[in-house]
Amino acid sequence: MIKKLDWYIIKKFLGTFVYALMIMAVIASVIDYSEKAKDFLEHKAPAMAIIGYYQNFIPHILALLFALFIFIATIFFTSKLAYKSEIIAFLATGASFNRFLRPYFIGASFICTIFLFANHWIVPIANKKRIDFENKYVHAAVAYSDHNVHLRLSPQLYVYVQNYDYFANSGYRFSSERVNGTLLLEKITADRISYDSIKKVWNLYTVVVRKNDGVKEDLKILPELTLKYPFVPKDLYENVDVKETFTTSELNRFIEQEKLRGRESLNIYYIEKYRRTSQPVAGFILCIIGVCISSKKVRGGSGLHLAIGILVSAIYMLLLQLSTTFSTKADLNPLIAVWIPNFIFACIAYFLYRRQVK
């Protein structure tokens, strides 16, 4: 049963955590505004649109640094209990350290469950509105697609575009190939292509059409040809920020679509998918580490505990960045890359916990 002392610790713990979130949200918003104020003025962003932007920016930054917030809040609150000798009084009644941890388990589980739900559904919706605003009022419009773009549109259809000029609505050195196993059935090349957004068709110019029917080959040269392909110009530009705007179900469908198209950088999207679950778990692990670190009264007081907490947080963020870089650049399994820091810090948490119990 949850007793009065449990409620005392839970309320103080949750209050400190919410206070830390509010402080960091204000600081992050002020810093972001100072960096983008010039862009807002140049693009004449309306005041209400800016306010709406920061309503969606705050969930993004809080979700990004969630593990750090819960860790710092745990250390700050627990070190105050230790400094006032409240923990000593609690343990002097004959209660075990396990019993002392129980309200932290409850509070951390409650917070982590909320952020787990938010990471998968709420934050992506806010990110979509945030990124739409940035594309309209902050970032310059994308002028060109990626170079040498290869797309697999179906198991038998492949297309290639050297590059695409979005302002001119023109792509250059286009080719499409329809194959059956190792047999090339049809190959179409064009010097230039453009997209008709009304009819949703592609116009090809200076076209060469080769058809292969076993031993017979047919060659046609046409000045212009209109065809319908299942892709649009924006598919030629890989915007990795789009991964943040999808709910998890949408992200799964997007990954399957990109896998069919033959994208090579799928690990970026898998990392985003697995991070949404691993991050709340990391917050729970860091909460336990924070209690174990700061539950003893030391000469340095809260300042020393906070310094240790910031150092541990920095190490965690560094490990996460290293492992995800190995995944995107060296093809490390993204599931392993995302969960390696959690595994390492879970071992540290268990070691500190065993030492405190003894």
Secondary structure as GFF3:
##gff-version 3
##sequence-region A 1 358
A	DSSP	alpha_helix	4	42	.	.	.	ID=ss1
A	DSSP	alpha_helix	47	64	.	.	.	ID=ss2
A	DSSP	alpha_helix	66	83	.	.	.	ID=ss3
A	DSSP	alpha_helix	86	92	.	.	.	ID=ss4
A	DSSP	alpha_helix	97	117	.	.	.	ID=ss5
A	DSSP	pi_helix	118	122	.	.	.	ID=ss6
A	DSSP	alpha_helix	123	137	.	.	.	ID=ss7
A	DSSP	beta_strand	149	152	.	.	.	ID=ss8
A	DSSP	beta_strand	157	165	.	.	.	ID=ss9
A	DSSP	beta_strand	170	180	.	.	.	ID=ss10
A	DSSP	beta_strand	183	196	.	.	.	ID=ss11
A	DSSP	beta_strand	201	213	.	.	.	ID=ss12
A	DSSP	beta_strand	216	227	.	.	.	ID=ss13
A	DSSP	three_ten_helix	233	236	.	.	.	ID=ss14
A	DSSP	three_ten_helix	240	245	.	.	.	ID=ss15
A	DSSP	alpha_helix	248	261	.	.	.	ID=ss16
A	DSSP	alpha_helix	267	294	.	.	.	ID=ss17
A	DSSP	alpha_helix	301	330	.	.	.	ID=ss18
A	DSSP	alpha_helix	334	357	.	.	.	ID=ss19
###
